[in-house]
Amino acid sequence: MNSYPLIKYPSCLSKVFSEQPPIPAAPKQPSRPIQTLPSKPIEPGIFSATPPKRLSLLGLGIGGVGVAIIGAVISNITNNSSAGITAFIIGTVIVALVGWGQHISYPSRKDKYKEQREKHELKVTDYPAALRQWELQRNQAQEAYQQELEIWQQKVESIQFKHELDKQACSTPEAIQSWRESEFRRRIQSLNPAPLSIGQIVERSQEDKRGYAEYPNSSRFPALIREYFGHNNIHILRKMSLYTPDFALIDTTNKICIDVEIDEPYTPRQYPNCDSELKLTHCVDADNARNKCFIDADWFVIRFSEKQVLLYPESCCKVIAQLLSDCTGNTSVLNQFFHVPDLQPEIQWTREEAYEKARSQERLNYRRTPSAPKAQSQKPTSNQDIRLKSTQYQRPTSNNHIDILRRLHRNK
C-alpha cells in the first residue's frame, strides 16, 4: 500500500533499484603452447652416381659424325666444296677440343666422385646414431610440452576460477548495493531536467488551483520551504510542461528539480456545508500520468498529504532536505533538522476512503498523531553535538545510501 510521503525518482534513477551489476567480462586467456618437435633425419638412400670416364667416346663419335654431315650439307647448298671442307675442319677442331677438355678434367672429376661416395658412406654409417639422437630429442620435447601444457591448464583454470569468484562477488547483496550506490551517484551527475528554468507564470484569475495548505496564511509550510531552501529556489504558479507544480524547487547548481505536491483527499474543504459538488482527489494511481510527466523529464516528485503539511511542516521539509542530501552529498541543510522528528507516514487513500473522509469532514478536523515525537527545543552548537544528541537523524554513509533512498522512496 502506498504511503505519504510519496517520492518519485527520475526514470533513469528509478531503474537503479531493480538493476543488477554487469557480469565481469571473461578475462583473456593465455595462448595454448605449441608443440615443436625436431625434424627426423633423412635416411640416406643408395649411392646412384656413376664413376667418371676419361673420354666419352660415344659423345665424341656422335660429334664427329655430326661435323661430317654438316660439312656435306654446306658443300651441297653452296656448290662449293671448299666451304664444306672448311666447315668440316672447324667442327673437327671443336670436337677435338671437347675431347681434350674431358681428358684434362678427368682427374678432378674422379676426385669429386670419390668425395661424394665417401660422404654417402659416412651418412650411412652415422644414420643410426643420428636416429637415436632424434628419438631422444623428440621424447625430451614431448615431455617439455606436457609440462608447458599442464602449466597452461593450471593458469586457465586459475583464471576461470577467479572469474567465477568475481561473478559470484557481483551477485552478493553487499556488492549489488555498492554497485547501485555508485550507479545512483553517477546517474545523478547525468541528470538534465527539462526544463531546468522555470516556466511561465500562471494567470491567477484563469488557473489558480492552489489548495488550502499552499497559502501562507493557512500553513507554515510555504514559509518554511522558502526559509530552508532559499526564496529564489522555490517557485509557485509556474507551468511546467502540461502541469503546474504546487511548489517547484529548482536547484540550478546541482541540476536538481523537485515537484513538491500537497494532496487533499477531496474538495471542497467545507463539504458538505457548501454548494460545490464533491470531488474525490489524489486517490491511489490517480496522479500516475502527472508523476510520469515529471520523472520522464528528470524531475523528482515528492507528494505530501495535506494533513502532514498542516500538522508537521518541518518534518515535511526534512524529507526534502534528506532527498537533496542523498543526491548531492551536501548535509548543510539537513543538519538543521537534527531536532525535527521524522515524518510519520500516512497511507494513501482509495476512492472509498476519500469519500469517508469527506463524510467525516476530516479536512476541518485534523489532529496530531499521538505517537508523533515532539521536537527538542535546544539547538546544539556543533556537529559533534548533533551526533551525540540527535536520536532522529543520522548522517547517511555510503553503506546505507540506497537503504535511505528506499525508505523515502516507499513506492518507486
Helices and strands as residue ranges (DSSP letters): E 3-4, E 6-8, H 11-14, G 15-17, H 57-78, H 81-170, H 173-189, G 212-214, H 221-229, G 231-233, E 234-235, E 247-251, E 256-263, E 266-267, E 279-280, H 288-295, E 300-305, H 306-311, H 313-328, G 334-337, E 346-347, H 351-359, G 362-364, H 383-389, H 401-408
